[in-house]
Amino acid sequence: MKNEDNGLNRRDFLKFGLAAGAVATTTVALPKFSFANVSTVKLDECMAMSADQMAQKSRLVTDSMDYLKDVTGSIRNPAIRETVQGILRDPAPTLMADLMDDKNRKAVFDELKAKGLLPEETTFETFLPLTQNPYKAPHPFISGPGSGYGSHHSYPGGVASHTAANVMISLSIYDHYKNVYGYALDRDVVIASQALHDLHKAWVFQWGEDGESRTEMKIAGTGEHHTLSVAESIKRGLAPEVIVAQACAHDHPGFSDNEAKSVKWIKTAGILTGTDPIKAGLLNKDGETLPQPRRMENFVCHLGDHDWVLTVPAAKWTIPVMKEIAAEKYNMSDADLNGKAFKHLRNYVFSQASIMGLYEIYSTRGKDALAYTAMSIVAPA
């Protein structure tokens, strides 16, 4: 049947949509992880390495970062492309520029408290991660962990490998919806929202001198990295459709209760940046729902951010076994196991081989094989 408004029939429309998608797609190099690329170091060398050095030494991490640079380079909209790549180069917390002033920060803190968006235990002193310079990230994106120290990708470079996996998952959804339904999702939005969904993990999970990352606080009922990342995207002037999709990473807008969470995170980010989310096109005019009709890119960002479903359990099951191996094979004392020695050991081993790669060895070949692998990455003294 003809569409009387534009003269296109359904077949022509689908051909046009698929062709447009093909133009947007570019070949990018995927991470090529192999244990053959893992560098062995001595235990004392491992103890002297910084998180940045560990991440830079990892083929998995550097390949993941190269993939993110390449795939974001395929974003067609120049403003979105340049902003996203700028953030990946330096995820500076520019949203803090106005909040470095105690008076401004206190006003935001009080508003968030009054609206129940901060936990009771949050004080003005503990509100927001430490910031020395709002125009320079405390760590580069490449060396940030993927989550808290007992959770997924909790190693230097974890956020890079986690984000690369999530972008690949999101683009797979993009491709399948295009091929099966002829649904022309906005590829720029799919890539940008997922690439930035954890942009502030390098700031939130700052590395301590002992090798452990900072404990995350909560804002608006979720890990603070999420609302702070959304706020940063607002501050950087990204397109509303990118920011809304990014806000949906932690929940989808398919049901009112779920959508209310994304609305809350956008409102919180608005308070943090002094932005009216309705005027900015981030919320519907009622202020209680997302812009309508709701875009499917919002769902794709949420679905793409599901690497954690596998990797959180893998971390929780691998870390205790690594501690046993540290005691048995590296002769670490209780003090070592709870201090810098074990933290640096696990940081290096995990950064080079990934928790997922190591858990695959443990789950299929057992603890001895995992111990052998660890010792081939960090040689006992």
C-alpha positions in Angstrom: 0.0 0.0 0.0 1.3 3.5 -0.9 1.9 6.1 1.8 0.0 9.0 0.3 2.1 11.6 2.2 5.5 10.7 0.8 4.9 8.3 -2.0 7.0 5.5 -0.4 5.7 2.0 -0.2 6.7 -0.3 2.7 9.4 -2.1 0.7 11.0 1.1 -0.5 10.9 2.4 3.1 12.7 -0.6 4.4 15.3 -0.5 1.7 15.9 3.2 2.5 16.2 2.4 6.2 18.6 -0.5 5.7 20.7 1.6 3.3 20.9 4.4 5.8 22.1 2.0 8.5 24.7 0.5 6.1 26.2 4.0 5.4 26.5 4.6 9.2 28.2 1.3 9.8 32.0 1.3 9.7 34.5 -1.5 10.3 36.1 -1.3 13.7 38.8 -3.4 15.3 37.5 -5.6 18.1 39.6 -6.5 21.1 41.7 -9.6 20.4 42.3 -10.9 23.9 44.6 -13.9 24.2 46.6 -15.2 27.2 49.6 -15.2 24.8 49.5 -11.4 25.1 49.7 -11.3 28.9 53.0 -10.0 30.3 54.5 -11.8 33.3 56.0 -9.7 36.1 57.7 -10.5 39.4 55.7 -9.9 42.6 57.9 -7.0 43.7 57.4 -5.3 40.2 53.6 -5.8 40.6 53.7 -4.1 44.0 55.4 -1.0 42.5 52.9 -0.5 39.7 50.2 2.1 39.6 46.7 1.4 38.4 47.5 3.4 35.2 50.6 1.3 34.5 48.6 -1.9 35.0 45.9 -0.8 32.6 48.4 0.3 29.9 50.2 -3.0 30.1 47.0 -5.0 29.4 46.3 -6.0 25.8 42.7 -6.6 26.8 42.3 -3.1 28.2 44.2 -1.2 25.5 42.4 -3.1 22.7 39.1 -2.3 24.4 40.0 1.4 24.5 41.1 1.3 20.9 37.7 -0.3 20.0 35.9 2.5 21.9 37.9 5.2 20.0 37.2 3.6 16.7 33.5 2.9 17.2 32.8 6.4 18.6 34.7 7.7 15.7 31.9 6.2 13.5 29.3 8.5 15.0 28.0 10.6 12.2 26.9 13.7 14.1 30.1 15.7 14.6 28.9 17.5 17.8 28.0 14.2 19.4 31.2 12.4 18.1 33.6 15.1 19.3 31.9 15.4 22.8 31.9 11.6 23.3 35.5 11.2 22.2 36.6 14.2 24.3 35.0 12.6 27.4 36.8 9.3 26.7 40.1 11.2 26.4 39.5 12.9 29.7 36.4 12.2 31.8 36.9 15.3 33.8 34.1 16.1 36.3 33.2 19.4 34.8 29.8 19.4 36.5 31.8 20.2 39.7 33.0 23.6 38.3 30.2 25.4 40.1 30.1 22.9 43.0 33.6 23.7 44.1 32.1 26.7 45.8 30.9 25.6 49.2 27.8 27.8 49.1 26.6 26.4 45.8 27.4 22.9 46.8 25.5 23.3 50.1 22.5 24.6 48.3 22.5 21.5 46.0 23.1 19.2 48.9 20.2 20.7 50.9 17.8 20.4 47.9 18.7 16.8 47.3 18.4 16.0 51.0 15.0 17.7 51.2 13.7 15.7 48.2 14.9 12.4 49.7 17.5 11.9 46.9 20.4 11.2 49.3 20.7 8.5 51.9 20.3 9.6 55.6 23.9 8.8 56.3 25.2 11.2 53.5 26.8 14.2 55.0 28.0 17.4 53.3 31.5 16.2 53.8 30.9 12.8 52.1 28.7 14.3 49.4 30.3 13.7 46.0 33.8 12.2 45.3 36.9 14.1 46.0 37.7 16.7 43.3 41.0 18.5 43.0 40.4 20.0 39.5 37.0 19.9 37.7 38.7 20.1 34.4 41.0 17.1 34.9 40.0 13.6 35.8 41.7 12.0 38.8 42.4 9.0 36.6 42.1 8.5 32.9 39.1 6.5 31.6 41.4 3.6 30.6 42.5 2.9 34.2 39.1 3.1 36.0 37.6 0.0 37.5 34.2 -1.3 36.2 32.5 -1.3 39.6 33.1 -1.4 43.4 36.1 -3.4 44.6 34.2 -6.6 45.3 32.1 -6.5 42.1 32.4 -6.7 38.4 35.5 -5.7 36.5 37.1 -4.5 39.7 40.5 -4.0 38.3 42.5 -1.2 36.5 40.9 -0.9 33.1 37.8 -2.7 34.0 35.5 0.2 32.9 37.1 0.1 29.4 36.5 -3.7 28.9 33.0 -3.5 30.4 32.1 -0.5 28.2 33.5 -2.1 25.1 31.5 -5.3 25.8 28.3 -3.3 26.4 28.7 -1.2 23.2 29.2 -4.4 21.2 26.0 -5.9 22.8 24.1 -2.7 22.0 25.2 -2.7 18.4 24.2 -6.3 18.1 20.7 -5.4 19.2 20.8 -2.5 16.7 21.7 -4.8 13.9 19.2 -7.4 14.8 16.3 -4.9 15.1 17.3 -3.5 11.7 17.6 -6.9 10.0 14.5 -8.5 11.6 12.0 -5.6 11.8 13.5 -3.0 9.5 13.5 -0.8 12.6 15.8 2.2 12.0 17.3 2.9 15.4 19.6 5.9 15.7 23.0 4.4 15.7 24.7 7.5 17.0 22.4 7.5 20.0 23.0 3.7 20.6 26.8 4.2 20.6 27.0 7.5 22.4 24.6 6.6 25.3 26.3 3.2 25.9 29.9 4.6 25.6 29.1 7.2 28.2 26.9 5.2 30.6 29.7 4.7 33.1 31.8 7.8 32.2 32.4 8.8 35.8 33.6 5.5 37.2 37.2 6.7 37.1 36.2 9.6 39.3 33.8 7.8 41.6 36.0 4.7 42.1 39.3 6.5 42.6 42.2 4.2 43.3 43.8 4.5 46.8 47.4 4.0 47.6 46.8 0.5 48.9 45.3 -0.6 45.6 41.7 -0.6 46.6 39.1 1.7 45.0 36.9 4.2 46.7 33.6 3.0 48.1 30.7 4.3 46.1 27.8 6.3 47.7 24.3 6.4 46.4 22.3 9.2 44.8 18.6 9.0 43.9 18.5 5.3 44.8 21.3 4.0 42.6 25.1 4.1 42.5 26.3 7.7 42.3 28.3 7.1 39.2 25.0 6.8 37.2 23.5 10.2 38.1 26.8 11.9 38.0 27.5 10.5 34.5 24.1 11.8 33.3 24.8 15.1 34.9 28.1 15.3 33.1 26.4 14.7 29.8 24.0 17.5 30.5 26.9 19.8 31.4 28.7 18.9 28.2 25.7 19.8 26.1 25.0 16.4 24.6 21.8 15.9 22.6 18.7 15.2 24.7 18.1 11.8 23.0 21.6 10.7 24.0 21.1 11.8 27.6 17.7 10.2 28.0 18.9 6.9 26.6 22.0 7.1 28.9 19.7 7.7 31.9 17.8 4.5 31.1 20.9 2.3 31.4 20.0 1.3 34.9 16.3 0.6 34.2 13.9 0.6 31.2 10.9 2.9 30.7 8.5 0.2 29.7 6.4 0.4 32.9 5.5 3.4 35.0 7.4 2.3 38.1 10.6 1.6 36.1 10.2 4.9 34.1 9.9 6.8 37.3 13.5 5.8 38.2 14.9 7.2 35.0 12.8 10.4 35.5 14.2 10.7 39.0 17.8 10.3 37.8 17.3 13.0 35.2 15.7 15.4 37.7 18.7 14.7 40.1 21.2 15.4 37.3 19.2 18.6 36.6 19.6 19.7 40.2 23.4 18.9 40.1 23.8 21.0 37.0 21.2 23.8 37.6 19.3 22.6 34.5 15.5 22.5 34.0 15.0 19.1 32.5 11.7 20.0 30.8 13.1 23.0 29.1 16.2 21.0 28.1 14.0 18.4 26.4 14.9 15.6 28.8 11.4 15.1 30.2 7.9 15.3 28.9 6.0 18.6 29.6 4.3 16.9 32.6 7.7 16.5 34.2 6.8 12.9 35.3 7.6 10.9 32.2 10.3 10.7 29.5 9.8 12.6 26.2 7.1 11.0 24.1 6.7 9.1 22.0 9.4 7.1 24.0 12.4 6.2 21.9 13.5 2.6 21.5 17.2 3.6 21.9 16.3 4.1 25.7 15.6 0.3 25.8 18.7 -0.6 23.8 20.9 1.3 26.2 19.3 -0.6 29.2 19.6 -4.0 27.5 23.1 -3.3 26.4 24.2 -2.6 29.9 23.8 -6.2 31.1 27.3 -7.5 31.0 27.1 -7.1 34.8 24.6 -10.0 35.1 27.3 -12.4 34.3 30.3 -10.6 35.6 29.1 -9.7 39.1 28.7 -13.4 40.1 32.0 -14.2 38.4 33.8 -11.6 40.5 32.2 -12.8 43.8 33.2 -16.4 43.1 36.7 -15.6 41.8 38.0 -13.1 44.3 37.8 -15.5 47.4 39.6 -18.2 45.4 42.3 -15.7 44.4 42.8 -14.9 48.1 43.3 -18.6 48.8 45.8 -18.9 46.0 47.7 -15.8 47.4 48.0 -17.5 50.8 49.0 -20.9 49.4 51.2 -20.0 46.4 52.5 -16.5 47.4 52.8 -17.2 51.1 50.8 -14.1 52.0 50.0 -13.5 55.7 46.7 -12.3 57.0 48.0 -8.8 57.0 49.1 -9.2 53.3 45.8 -10.6 52.3 44.0 -7.6 53.7 46.4 -5.0 52.6 48.4 -3.7 49.6 50.1 -7.0 48.7 47.0 -9.0 47.8 45.2 -5.9 46.3 48.1 -5.2 43.9 48.4 -8.9 43.1 44.7 -9.3 42.2 44.7 -5.9 40.4 47.4 -6.9 38.1 46.2 -10.5 37.4 42.7 -9.3 36.8 43.7 -6.4 34.6 45.7 -8.7 32.4 43.4 -11.6 32.1 40.0 -10.3 33.2 37.9 -11.8 35.9 35.7 -13.4 33.3 38.7 -15.1 31.6 39.9 -16.4 34.9 36.5 -17.6 36.1 36.2 -19.6 32.9 39.5 -21.4 33.8 38.3 -21.9 37.4 34.8 -23.1 36.4 36.0 -25.6 33.7 39.5 -26.7 34.9 39.5 -26.0 38.6 41.5 -24.1 41.3 44.9 -25.6 40.3 44.6 -24.3 36.8 43.6 -20.9 38.1 46.6 -20.9 40.4 48.9 -21.9 37.5 47.5 -19.1 35.4 47.9 -16.5 38.2 51.5 -17.5 38.8 52.2 -17.3 35.0 51.1 -13.6 35.2 52.7 -12.7 38.5 55.7 -14.9 39.4 55.9 -15.6 43.2 59.0 -14.2 44.9 
